[in-house]
Amino acid sequence: MKIRPLADRLVVKRTQEEQKTKGGIIIPDTAKEKPLEGVVVAAGPGAARKNGKVVPLDVKAGDKVLFGKYSGTEVKVDGEELVLLREDDILAVFTH
C-alpha cells in the first residue's frame, strides 16, 4: 500500500539509531530515544493560500531532515513505522 500526503504534509521514515555507544556499550531498547532525523519518503503538493494559489514545498522526497522531538503523528504502513509531519515541523535539511 502506498501513502500520499496532502497539502503541506510529509511522510518521513526515521533513520536507525545506533546500537552501541562510541565506547562499545550496547544500548538496550528501553533506554533508546527515537531519532529526530529521517528521510522524506513522500511530500504533498504544497499549501493552498487564500487566493487559491498552491505554494510548493521546499522539501522533496529523498531529503534527509531534522524534526522536532514531539512533532508529527506516527503511523504504521505495511509494518513500516513512518511519521506524518507538516513542513513547518521540519527544522533543517541536511546537505552534502
DSSP file (Angstrom, degrees, kcal/mol; ACC not computed):
  #  RESIDUE AA STRUCTURE BP1 BP2  ACC     N-H-->O    O-->H-N    N-H-->O    O-->H-N    TCO  KAPPA ALPHA  PHI   PSI    X-CA   Y-CA   Z-CA
    1    1 A M              0   0    0      0, 0.0     2,-0.3     0, 0.0    76,-0.0   0.000 360.0 360.0 360.0 138.1    0.0    0.0    0.0
    2    2 A K        -     0   0    0      2,-0.0     2,-0.4    76,-0.0    76,-0.1  -0.710 360.0-146.8-101.6 156.4    1.3    3.5   -0.8
    3    3 A I        -     0   0    0     -2,-0.3     8,-0.1    74,-0.1    74,-0.0  -0.989   8.8-168.5-125.2 133.7    0.6    6.6    1.2
    4    4 A R        -     0   0    0     -2,-0.4    40,-0.1    38,-0.1     2,-0.1  -0.960  16.5-141.2-124.1 112.8    0.3   10.1   -0.4
    5    5 A P        -     0   0    0      0, 0.0     2,-0.2     0, 0.0    38,-0.1  -0.367  16.4-132.9 -72.5 152.6    0.3   13.1    1.9
    6    6 A L    >   -     0   0    0     38,-0.2     3,-1.7     4,-0.1    38,-0.2  -0.678  58.3 -19.7-103.6 158.5   -2.0   16.0    1.3
    7    7 A A  T 3  S-     0   0    0      1,-0.3    39,-1.8    -2,-0.2    40,-0.2  -0.164 129.0 -12.7  50.3-124.9   -1.3   19.8    1.2
    8    8 A D  T 3  S+     0   0    0     37,-0.1    79,-2.0    38,-0.1    -1,-0.3  -0.027 104.4 120.8 -99.2  31.3    1.9   20.7    3.1
    9    9 A R  E <   -A   86   0A   0     -3,-1.7    35,-2.4    77,-0.2     2,-0.3  -0.629  43.1-159.5 -98.2 156.3    2.4   17.3    4.8
   10   10 A L  E     -AB  85  43A   0     75,-3.2    75,-2.4    -2,-0.2     2,-0.5  -0.939  14.7-138.6-130.3 150.4    5.4   15.0    4.5
   11   11 A V  E     -AB  84  42A   0     31,-2.8    30,-3.3    -2,-0.3    31,-1.4  -0.966  29.0-173.0-108.6 123.3    5.9   11.3    5.2
   12   12 A V  E     -AB  83  40A   0     71,-2.8    71,-2.6    -2,-0.5     2,-0.6  -0.947  19.0-150.6-123.1 136.2    9.2   10.6    6.9
   13   13 A K  E     - B   0  39A   0     26,-2.7    26,-2.5    -2,-0.4    69,-0.1  -0.928  28.9-124.7-103.1 121.3   11.0    7.4    7.7
   14   14 A R  E     - B   0  38A   0     -2,-0.6    24,-0.3    67,-0.4     2,-0.1  -0.300  23.4-116.6 -63.3 145.8   13.2    7.7   10.8
   15   15 A T        -     0   0    0     22,-2.1     2,-0.2     1,-0.1    22,-0.2  -0.462  39.9 -91.2 -77.1 157.7   16.8    6.8   10.5
   16   16 A Q        -     0   0    0     -2,-0.1     2,-0.2     1,-0.1    -1,-0.1  -0.496  39.3-127.1 -73.3 136.2   18.1    3.8   12.5
   17   17 A E        -     0   0    0     -2,-0.2    -1,-0.1     1,-0.1     2,-0.0  -0.526  33.4 -94.3 -80.4 148.8   19.5    4.7   16.0
   18   18 A E        -     0   0    0     -2,-0.2    -1,-0.1     1,-0.1     9,-0.1  -0.365  24.7-152.8 -62.7 140.5   23.0    3.5   16.9
   19   19 A Q  S    S+     0   0    0      7,-0.1     8,-2.5    -3,-0.1     2,-0.3   0.688  77.8  37.2 -86.7 -21.9   23.0    0.2   18.8
   20   20 A K  B    S-F   26   0B   0      6,-0.2     6,-0.2     2,-0.0     2,-0.1  -0.912  78.6-121.9-129.8 155.0   26.3    0.9   20.6
   21   21 A T    >   -     0   0    0      4,-2.4     3,-1.7    -2,-0.3    -2,-0.1  -0.377  42.3 -97.8 -82.4 172.8   28.0    4.0   22.1
   22   22 A K  T 3  S+     0   0    0      1,-0.3    -1,-0.1     2,-0.1    -2,-0.0   0.800 126.3  57.4 -62.3 -27.2   31.4    5.1   20.9
   23   23 A G  T 3  S-     0   0    0      2,-0.1    -1,-0.3     1,-0.0    -3,-0.0   0.493 123.3-104.2 -82.2  -3.5   32.9    3.3   23.9
   24   24 A G  S <  S+     0   0    0     -3,-1.7     2,-0.4     1,-0.3    -2,-0.1   0.503  70.8 145.3  96.4   4.9   31.3    0.0   22.8
   25   25 A I        -     0   0    0      1,-0.0    -4,-2.4    -5,-0.0     2,-0.4  -0.637  48.0-129.4 -79.3 130.6   28.4   -0.2   25.4
   26   26 A I  B     -F   20   0B   0     -2,-0.4    -6,-0.2    -6,-0.2    -7,-0.1  -0.666  17.2-139.8 -81.9 130.0   25.3   -1.7   23.9
   27   27 A I        -     0   0    0     -8,-2.5     5,-0.1    -2,-0.4     2,-0.0  -0.795  15.9-131.1 -92.9 123.5   22.2    0.4   24.5
   28   28 A P    >>  -     0   0    0      0, 0.0     3,-1.3     0, 0.0     4,-0.6  -0.362  21.6-113.6 -71.1 155.6   19.0   -1.6   25.4
   29   29 A D  G >4 S+     0   0    0      1,-0.3     3,-0.7     2,-0.2    -2,-0.0   0.821 114.5  59.0 -57.7 -33.9   15.8   -0.8   23.5
   30   30 A T  G 34 S+     0   0    0      1,-0.2    -1,-0.3     3,-0.0    -3,-0.0   0.736 106.5  47.6 -70.9 -21.4   14.1    0.6   26.7
   31   31 A A  G <4 S+     0   0    0     -3,-1.3    -1,-0.2     2,-0.1    -2,-0.2   0.515  90.5 103.8 -96.2  -6.5   16.8    3.2   27.1
   32   32 A K    <<  -     0   0    0     -3,-0.7     2,-0.3    -4,-0.6   -13,-0.0  -0.495  59.3-146.0 -79.9 144.4   16.8    4.4   23.5
   33   33 A E        -     0   0    0     -2,-0.2     3,-0.1     1,-0.0    -2,-0.1  -0.797  32.2-100.0-100.1 151.9   15.2    7.6   22.4
   34   34 A K        -     0   0    0     -2,-0.3   -18,-0.1     1,-0.1    -1,-0.0  -0.495  46.1-104.0 -70.5 138.7   13.6    7.8   18.9
   35   35 A P        -     0   0    0      0, 0.0    -1,-0.1     0, 0.0   -18,-0.1  -0.289  17.6-145.9 -63.9 148.7   15.8    9.5   16.4
   36   36 A L  S    S+     0   0    0     -3,-0.1    31,-2.8   -22,-0.1     2,-0.3   0.188  76.5  69.4-100.2  14.0   15.0   13.1   15.4
   37   37 A E  E     + C   0  66A   0     29,-0.2   -22,-2.1   -22,-0.2     2,-0.3  -0.929  54.6 146.3-131.1 158.2   16.1   12.7   11.9
   38   38 A G  E     -BC  14  65A   0     27,-2.1    27,-2.9    -2,-0.3     2,-0.4  -0.957  43.3 -88.3-169.3-176.6   14.9   10.8    8.9
   39   39 A V  E     -BC  13  64A   0    -26,-2.5   -26,-2.7    -2,-0.3     2,-0.4  -0.932  38.8-117.6-114.7 133.3   14.4   10.6    5.1
   40   40 A V  E     -B   12   0A   0     23,-2.7    22,-3.0    -2,-0.4   -28,-0.3  -0.566  29.4-179.7 -71.3 122.2   11.4   12.1    3.4
   41   41 A V  E     +     0   0A   0    -30,-3.3     2,-0.3    -2,-0.4   -29,-0.2   0.833  68.0   0.1 -90.0 -40.3    9.5    9.2    1.7
   42   42 A A  E     -B   11   0A   0    -31,-1.4   -31,-2.8    18,-0.1     2,-0.4  -0.993  61.7-157.0-150.7 151.0    6.7   11.3    0.1
   43   43 A A  E     -B   10   0A   0     -2,-0.3   -33,-0.2   -33,-0.2   -36,-0.1  -0.978  19.9-122.0-132.1 144.4    5.7   15.0    0.0
   44   44 A G        -     0   0    0    -35,-2.4    13,-0.3    -2,-0.4   -38,-0.2  -0.171  35.5-101.1 -73.6 174.7    2.4   16.7   -0.6
   45   45 A P  S    S-     0   0    0      0, 0.0    12,-0.3     0, 0.0     2,-0.2   0.756  71.7 -91.2 -72.2 -24.6    1.8   19.2   -3.4
   46   46 A G        -     0   0    0    -39,-1.8     2,-0.3    10,-0.2   -37,-0.1  -0.664  48.3 -57.2 132.8 170.1    2.0   22.2   -1.2
   47   47 A A  E     -G   55   0C   0      8,-1.3     8,-3.0    -2,-0.2     2,-0.4  -0.659  45.1-131.9 -88.2 137.7   -0.2   24.5    0.9
   48   48 A A  E     -G   54   0C   0     -2,-0.3     6,-0.2     6,-0.2     2,-0.1  -0.742  21.2-146.4 -87.5 132.3   -3.1   26.4   -0.7
   49   49 A R    >   -     0   0    0      4,-2.9     3,-1.9    -2,-0.4    -1,-0.0  -0.389  31.3 -97.2 -89.7 172.7   -3.3   30.1    0.1
   50   50 A K  T 3  S+     0   0    0      1,-0.3    -1,-0.1     2,-0.1    -2,-0.0   0.796 123.8  58.1 -61.9 -29.2   -6.5   32.1    0.5
   51   51 A N  T 3  S-     0   0    0      2,-0.1    -1,-0.3     1,-0.1     3,-0.1   0.471 120.5-108.0 -81.9   0.0   -6.1   33.4   -3.1
   52   52 A G  S <  S+     0   0    0     -3,-1.9     2,-0.2     1,-0.3    -2,-0.1   0.270  76.0 132.3  95.6 -11.3   -6.2   29.7   -4.4
   53   53 A K        -     0   0    0     -5,-0.1    -4,-2.9     1,-0.0     2,-0.6  -0.505  52.7-133.9 -76.0 143.4   -2.5   29.5   -5.4
   54   54 A V  E     -G   48   0C   0     -6,-0.2    -6,-0.2    -2,-0.2    -1,-0.0  -0.868  10.9-149.8 -99.1 124.3   -0.6   26.5   -4.2
   55   55 A V  E     -G   47   0C   0     -8,-3.0    -8,-1.3    -2,-0.6    -2,-0.0  -0.843  22.1-129.8 -93.9 116.3    2.8   27.2   -2.7
   56   56 A P        -     0   0    0      0, 0.0   -10,-0.2     0, 0.0     2,-0.1  -0.220  25.5-102.1 -66.3 156.7    5.2   24.2   -3.4
   57   57 A L        -     0   0    0    -13,-0.3   -14,-0.0   -12,-0.3   -48,-0.0  -0.426  10.9-142.2 -77.6 151.3    7.2   22.7   -0.6
   58   58 A D  S    S+     0   0    0     -2,-0.1     2,-0.4     2,-0.0    -1,-0.1   0.679  86.8  70.4 -80.6 -20.5   10.9   23.3   -0.1
   59   59 A V        -     0   0    0      4,-0.0     2,-0.3     3,-0.0    -2,-0.1  -0.784  65.8-174.7-102.4 141.1   11.4   19.7    1.0
   60   60 A K    >   -     0   0    0     -2,-0.4     3,-1.9     1,-0.1   -20,-0.3  -0.845  38.5 -72.1-130.2 167.6   11.2   16.8   -1.5
   61   61 A A  T 3  S+     0   0    0     -2,-0.3   -20,-0.2     1,-0.2     3,-0.1  -0.323 117.6  31.7 -58.4 136.2   11.3   13.0   -1.4
   62   62 A G  T 3  S+     0   0    0    -22,-3.0    -1,-0.2     1,-0.4     2,-0.2   0.182  85.6 129.9  99.2 -15.7   14.8   11.7   -0.7
   63   63 A D    <   -     0   0    0     -3,-1.9   -23,-2.7   -23,-0.1     2,-0.6  -0.481  56.9-132.8 -71.7 140.9   15.8   14.7    1.5
   64   64 A K  E     -C   39   0A   0     30,-0.5    30,-3.0   -25,-0.2     2,-0.3  -0.863  36.6-175.4 -93.7 123.3   17.4   13.9    4.9
   65   65 A V  E     -CD  38  93A   0    -27,-2.9   -27,-2.1    -2,-0.6     2,-0.4  -0.791  28.2-139.5-125.5 161.1   15.7   16.1    7.5
   66   66 A L  E     +CD  37  92A   0     26,-2.5    25,-2.7    -2,-0.3    26,-1.5  -0.974  29.6 179.4-116.1 131.5   15.8   17.0   11.2
   67   67 A F  E     - D   0  90A   0    -31,-2.8    23,-0.2    -2,-0.4    22,-0.1  -0.874  32.3 -80.4-133.6 165.7   12.5   17.5   13.0
   68   68 A G    >   -     0   0    0     21,-1.2     3,-1.2    -2,-0.3    -1,-0.1  -0.190  37.4-117.4 -66.2 154.7   11.2   18.3   16.5
   69   69 A K  T 3  S+     0   0    0      1,-0.3    -1,-0.1   -33,-0.0   -35,-0.1   0.861 113.1  31.4 -61.1 -40.3   11.1   15.7   19.3
   70   70 A Y  T 3  S+     0   0    0      3,-0.0    -1,-0.3     0, 0.0     2,-0.2   0.074  95.5 123.0-108.2  23.4    7.3   15.9   19.7
   71   71 A S    <   +     0   0    0     -3,-1.2    -4,-0.1    18,-0.1    14,-0.0  -0.537  56.1   2.4 -86.9 150.1    6.4   16.7   16.1
   72   72 A G  S    S-     0   0    0     -2,-0.2     2,-0.4    11,-0.1    13,-0.2   0.024  79.2 -75.8  80.2-179.5    4.1   14.8   13.8
   73   73 A T  E     -E   84   0A   0     11,-2.1    11,-3.0     2,-0.0     2,-0.4  -0.989  37.0-132.9-125.1 128.0    2.0   11.7   14.0
   74   74 A E  E     +E   83   0A   0     -2,-0.4     2,-0.3     9,-0.2     9,-0.2  -0.665  31.3 173.1 -84.2 133.8    3.4    8.2   14.0
   75   75 A V  E     -E   82   0A   0      7,-2.7     7,-3.2    -2,-0.4     2,-0.5  -0.937  26.7-135.5-135.5 158.2    1.7    5.7   11.7
   76   76 A K  E     +E   81   0A   0     -2,-0.3     2,-0.5     5,-0.2     5,-0.2  -0.976  20.9 180.0-117.6 122.6    2.4    2.1   10.5
   77   77 A V  E >  S-E   80   0A   0      3,-2.5     3,-1.8    -2,-0.5   -74,-0.1  -0.979  75.4 -18.7-124.4 118.4    2.0    1.3    6.8
   78   78 A D  T 3  S-     0   0    0     -2,-0.5    -1,-0.1     1,-0.3     3,-0.1   0.863 127.9 -53.6  53.3  39.6    2.7   -2.3    5.8
   79   79 A G  T 3  S+     0   0    0      1,-0.2     2,-0.5    -3,-0.0    -1,-0.3   0.455 113.5 120.4  79.0   0.6    4.6   -2.9    9.0
   80   80 A E  E <   - E   0  77A   0     -3,-1.8    -3,-2.5   -67,-0.0     2,-0.5  -0.863  62.2-131.7-102.9 128.7    6.9    0.1    8.5
   81   81 A E  E     + E   0  76A   0     -2,-0.5   -67,-0.4    -5,-0.2     2,-0.3  -0.673  35.1 170.7 -83.0 124.8    6.9    2.9   11.1
   82   82 A L  E     - E   0  75A   0     -7,-3.2    -7,-2.7    -2,-0.5     2,-0.4  -0.844  26.7-135.0-128.5 163.8    6.5    6.3    9.5
   83   83 A V  E     -AE  12  74A   0    -71,-2.6   -71,-2.8    -2,-0.3     2,-0.6  -0.989   9.5-148.9-123.4 129.2    5.9    9.9   10.7
   84   84 A L  E     +AE  11  73A   0    -11,-3.0   -11,-2.1    -2,-0.4     2,-0.3  -0.871  29.7 171.6 -95.5 123.6    3.5   12.3    9.2
   85   85 A L  E     -A   10   0A   0    -75,-2.4   -75,-3.2    -2,-0.6     2,-0.3  -0.895  33.5-122.8-129.3 156.3    4.7   15.9    9.5
   86   86 A R  E >   -A    9   0A   0     -2,-0.3     3,-1.5   -77,-0.3     4,-0.4  -0.657  35.8-113.0 -86.8 157.1    3.8   19.4    8.3
   87   87 A E  G >  S+     0   0    0    -79,-2.0     3,-1.4     1,-0.3   -78,-0.1   0.841 117.5  63.6 -60.3 -31.6    6.5   21.2    6.5
   88   88 A D  G 3  S+     0   0    0      1,-0.3    -1,-0.3   -80,-0.2   -79,-0.1   0.745  93.4  62.8 -63.9 -23.4    6.6   23.7    9.5
   89   89 A D  G <  S+     0   0    0     -3,-1.5   -21,-1.2   -22,-0.1     2,-0.5   0.638  80.8  97.8 -77.2 -14.1    7.7   20.8   11.7
   90   90 A I  E <   -D   67   0A   0     -3,-1.4   -23,-0.2    -4,-0.4     3,-0.1  -0.645  50.8-175.8 -78.5 124.7   11.0   20.4    9.7
   91   91 A L  E     -     0   0A   0    -25,-2.7     2,-0.3    -2,-0.5   -24,-0.2   0.813  62.9 -10.2 -89.6 -34.9   13.8   22.2   11.5
   92   92 A A  E     -D   66   0A   0    -26,-1.5   -26,-2.5     2,-0.0     2,-0.4  -0.990  52.9-132.8-161.4 158.7   16.6   21.6    8.9
   93   93 A V  E     -D   65   0A   0     -2,-0.3   -28,-0.2   -28,-0.2     2,-0.2  -0.985  29.9-127.4-117.6 127.5   17.5   19.7    5.7
   94   94 A F        -     0   0    0    -30,-3.0   -30,-0.5    -2,-0.4     2,-0.3  -0.541  27.6-165.6 -73.6 137.0   20.9   18.0    5.7
   95   95 A T              0   0    0     -2,-0.2   -32,-0.0   -32,-0.1    -1,-0.0  -0.838 360.0 360.0-120.5 161.4   23.1   18.9    2.6
   96   96 A H              0   0    0     -2,-0.3    -1,-0.0     0, 0.0    -2,-0.0   0.436 360.0 360.0 -89.8 360.0   26.2   17.3    1.2
